[in-house]
Amino acid sequence: MQENINIQVNNQTIKGVLENPASDKLIILVHGFTGDVRGPDNLFEKLSKKLQAKKFAVLRFNFRGTAPSDMDFQHMTIETETEDLKAIMTYAESKGYKQIGILGESMGGSIVATAITTAFKVVILWYPAFDFKDTSFKNYLTEGSQKQLKENGVILESGFKIGKQFVSDIPDINLYQKVKEIKCPILFLHGDEDSDVPYVQSEKAFQLVSDPKEIHILKGARHGFKNEQEKVIDLTIKFLEKYF
């Protein structure tokens, strides 16, 4: 069973789905930059089926800027996504969920750090970005990208329009102090061949958070875990079974 959800933020709608809603324990799945409710290569959909089989409710959604949620992508910023996730958490609590875990992938992990509260029972971060200028986002700061931004008001990449505010924030986004605020069990999964977010960012964050904590650096794995889906789902489920 599933419910379609529509959540209002600043007169705009976040759209998503709440699966297996009758369960009393909930996992929120938070997608990354240019991602969506399905996750990378449909990994969120596959994980959700396994989670539901383990008696979890699962909430998946598209940030504003990602259709069918409202707003154009070029207006997406760290601030808008943080607002969105806080609204999602408020919605989950309004539905009566008291046991809530959260999983963020890539920039979704960044947003988990910016929006963190004490409400979470567990936090799971897949290849999270904490220092934006040391990720593939640095490509938006090159002379060519800055020229395109000045001339067109956006940077066009793979059909996405990257807006001025998002680009201007990149040099200042450093979330290591925020991740220290996570006080529940936390799992990091990262590939050692991730060319978008260096795995050392997870290693550094791991040193800063409190126990209980786990980290797995997956040999040969790249951003998105395309060839490691079964292993990643297994590690995620095992962590939840241990701490949830």
C-alpha positions as CSV (number, residue, x, y, z in Angstrom):
1,M,0.0,0.0,0.0
2,Q,1.2,3.5,-0.7
3,E,0.0,7.1,-0.3
4,N,0.8,10.0,-2.6
5,I,2.0,13.0,-0.6
6,N,1.7,16.7,-1.4
7,I,3.5,19.1,1.1
8,Q,3.3,22.8,0.8
9,V,6.4,25.0,1.2
10,N,6.2,28.7,0.4
11,N,3.0,28.1,-1.7
12,Q,4.8,25.4,-3.8
13,T,4.3,21.6,-3.6
14,I,6.7,18.9,-2.8
15,K,5.4,15.6,-4.2
16,G,6.4,12.1,-3.0
17,V,5.1,8.8,-1.9
18,L,4.7,7.1,1.5
19,E,4.9,3.4,1.2
20,N,3.7,0.8,3.8
21,P,2.3,3.7,5.8
22,A,0.8,1.5,8.5
23,S,4.1,0.6,10.0
24,D,5.2,2.4,13.2
25,K,8.8,2.9,12.0
26,L,9.8,5.1,9.1
27,I,12.8,5.6,6.8
28,I,13.1,8.8,4.8
29,L,15.1,8.5,1.6
30,V,16.7,11.8,0.4
31,H,17.9,12.0,-3.2
32,G,21.0,13.9,-4.4
33,F,21.8,16.7,-6.9
34,T,19.8,16.2,-10.2
35,G,18.4,12.9,-8.7
36,D,14.8,12.1,-7.9
37,V,12.5,9.9,-5.9
38,R,13.7,6.7,-7.6
39,G,17.3,7.1,-6.5
40,P,20.4,6.5,-8.6
41,D,19.6,3.8,-11.1
42,N,16.4,3.1,-9.2
43,L,18.3,2.1,-6.1
44,F,15.8,3.8,-3.8
45,E,13.0,1.8,-5.3
46,K,14.9,-1.4,-4.8
47,L,15.9,-0.5,-1.2
48,S,12.3,0.5,-0.4
49,K,11.0,-3.0,-1.3
50,K,13.5,-4.6,1.0
51,L,12.7,-2.1,3.8
52,Q,9.0,-2.7,3.5
53,A,9.6,-6.4,3.7
54,K,11.4,-5.6,7.0
55,K,8.2,-3.9,8.2
56,F,9.4,-0.3,7.6
57,A,7.4,2.5,6.2
58,V,9.3,4.4,3.5
59,L,8.9,8.1,2.5
60,R,10.5,9.1,-0.8
61,F,10.1,12.5,-2.4
62,N,11.3,15.0,-5.0
63,F,12.9,18.2,-3.8
64,R,11.3,21.4,-5.3
65,G,13.0,22.0,-8.6
66,T,12.7,18.3,-9.5
67,A,9.4,17.5,-11.4
68,P,6.7,16.7,-10.6
69,S,7.4,18.9,-7.5
70,D,7.0,22.6,-8.1
71,M,9.7,25.2,-8.9
72,D,12.3,25.4,-11.7
73,F,15.6,23.6,-11.0
74,Q,17.6,26.8,-11.5
75,H,16.0,28.2,-8.4
76,M,17.1,25.2,-6.2
77,T,19.7,26.0,-3.5
78,I,21.0,24.5,-0.3
79,E,18.5,26.7,1.5
80,T,15.5,25.6,-0.5
81,E,16.4,21.9,-0.1
82,T,16.9,22.3,3.7
83,E,13.5,23.9,3.9
84,D,12.0,21.0,2.0
85,L,13.6,18.4,4.2
86,K,12.4,20.1,7.3
87,A,8.9,20.2,5.9
88,I,9.2,16.5,5.2
89,M,10.2,15.8,8.7
90,T,7.4,17.9,10.1
91,Y,5.0,15.9,7.9
92,A,6.4,12.6,9.1
93,E,6.0,13.6,12.7
94,S,2.4,14.9,12.0
95,K,1.6,11.4,10.7
96,G,2.4,10.0,14.2
97,Y,5.8,8.4,13.4
98,K,8.0,8.5,16.5
99,Q,10.7,6.2,15.2
100,I,12.3,7.9,12.2
101,G,15.5,7.0,10.4
102,I,16.9,9.0,7.4
103,L,19.2,8.1,4.5
104,G,20.8,10.7,2.2
105,E,22.7,10.1,-0.9
106,S,25.3,12.5,-2.3
107,M,24.0,16.1,-1.8
108,G,21.0,14.5,-0.1
109,G,23.5,13.6,2.6
110,S,24.6,17.3,2.8
111,I,21.0,18.3,3.3
112,V,20.5,15.8,6.1
113,A,23.5,17.5,7.8
114,T,22.0,21.0,7.4
115,A,18.6,19.9,8.6
116,I,19.6,17.5,11.3
117,T,17.5,17.3,14.5
118,T,17.6,15.0,17.5
119,A,14.5,13.2,16.2
120,F,16.3,10.6,14.2
121,K,16.9,7.1,15.4
122,V,19.6,6.4,12.8
123,V,21.3,8.4,10.0
124,I,22.7,6.7,6.9
125,L,24.9,8.6,4.4
126,W,25.9,7.4,1.0
127,Y,28.9,9.2,-0.5
128,P,27.9,12.5,1.2
129,A,29.3,15.9,0.2
130,F,30.5,18.0,3.1
131,D,33.0,20.4,1.4
132,F,31.5,21.5,-1.8
133,K,34.5,23.1,-3.4
134,D,36.3,19.7,-3.1
135,T,33.7,17.9,-5.2
136,S,32.7,18.0,-8.9
137,F,30.8,21.2,-8.1
138,K,34.2,22.9,-8.4
139,N,33.6,22.6,-12.2
140,Y,31.0,25.4,-11.9
141,L,33.7,27.7,-10.6
142,T,35.9,27.5,-13.6
143,E,36.4,30.5,-15.9
144,G,34.3,28.9,-18.7
145,S,31.4,28.1,-16.3
146,Q,31.5,31.6,-14.8
147,K,31.4,33.1,-18.2
148,Q,28.4,31.0,-19.2
149,L,26.7,32.0,-15.9
150,K,27.3,35.7,-16.5
151,E,26.1,35.6,-20.1
152,N,23.0,33.3,-19.6
153,G,22.2,33.5,-15.9
154,V,22.6,29.8,-15.6
155,I,25.1,27.0,-16.3
156,L,23.6,24.3,-18.6
157,E,24.7,20.8,-17.8
158,S,23.0,17.6,-19.0
159,G,19.8,19.4,-19.5
160,F,19.8,21.0,-16.1
161,K,20.0,24.7,-15.5
162,I,22.3,25.4,-12.6
163,G,21.4,28.8,-11.0
164,K,23.5,31.7,-9.8
165,Q,22.6,31.3,-6.1
166,F,23.6,27.7,-6.0
167,V,26.9,28.3,-7.7
168,S,27.7,31.3,-5.5
169,D,27.2,29.2,-2.4
170,I,29.7,26.5,-3.4
171,P,32.8,28.0,-2.0
172,D,31.2,28.5,1.4
173,I,29.5,25.1,1.9
174,N,31.5,23.2,4.5
175,L,29.4,21.0,6.8
176,Y,31.9,19.2,9.0
177,Q,30.8,21.2,12.0
178,K,27.2,20.3,11.3
179,V,27.8,16.6,11.0
180,K,29.2,16.7,14.5
181,E,25.7,17.5,15.7
182,I,24.5,14.0,14.7
183,K,24.1,12.1,18.0
184,C,22.4,8.9,16.8
185,P,23.9,5.8,15.2
186,I,25.4,6.7,11.8
187,L,26.6,4.7,8.8
188,F,28.8,6.0,6.0
189,L,29.0,4.2,2.7
190,H,31.4,5.5,0.0
191,G,33.3,4.2,-3.0
192,D,37.1,4.5,-3.3
193,E,36.7,5.4,-7.0
194,D,34.1,8.2,-6.5
195,S,35.2,11.0,-8.8
196,D,32.4,13.3,-7.8
197,V,32.8,13.3,-4.0
198,P,36.2,12.1,-2.7
199,Y,35.8,9.3,-0.1
200,V,38.1,11.1,2.3
201,Q,35.1,13.4,3.0
202,S,33.3,10.4,4.6
203,E,36.4,9.4,6.4
204,K,36.9,12.9,7.9
205,A,33.2,13.1,8.9
206,F,33.4,9.6,10.5
207,Q,36.2,10.8,12.8
208,L,34.0,13.7,13.9
209,V,30.8,11.9,14.9
210,S,30.0,10.1,18.1
211,D,29.7,6.3,18.6
212,P,28.0,4.2,17.6
213,K,29.2,4.6,14.0
214,E,30.2,2.5,11.0
215,I,32.0,3.3,7.8
216,H,32.5,1.1,4.7
217,I,34.7,2.3,1.9
218,L,33.7,0.1,-1.1
219,K,36.6,-1.0,-3.3
220,G,36.1,-0.1,-6.9
221,A,32.8,1.7,-6.3
222,R,31.9,4.9,-8.0
223,H,29.4,7.7,-7.3
224,G,25.9,6.2,-7.4
225,F,26.9,2.6,-6.5
226,K,25.7,1.4,-10.0
227,N,27.6,-1.9,-9.7
228,E,27.3,-2.4,-6.0
229,Q,23.5,-2.1,-5.4
230,E,23.0,-5.5,-3.7
231,K,26.0,-5.0,-1.4
232,V,24.9,-1.5,-0.5
233,I,21.3,-2.6,0.3
234,D,22.6,-5.5,2.4
235,L,25.0,-3.2,4.4
236,T,22.2,-0.7,4.9
237,I,19.6,-3.3,6.0
238,K,22.2,-4.9,8.4
239,F,22.9,-1.5,10.0
240,L,19.2,-0.9,10.5
241,E,18.6,-4.3,12.0
242,K,21.4,-3.5,14.5
243,Y,20.4,-0.1,15.6
244,F,16.7,0.5,14.7
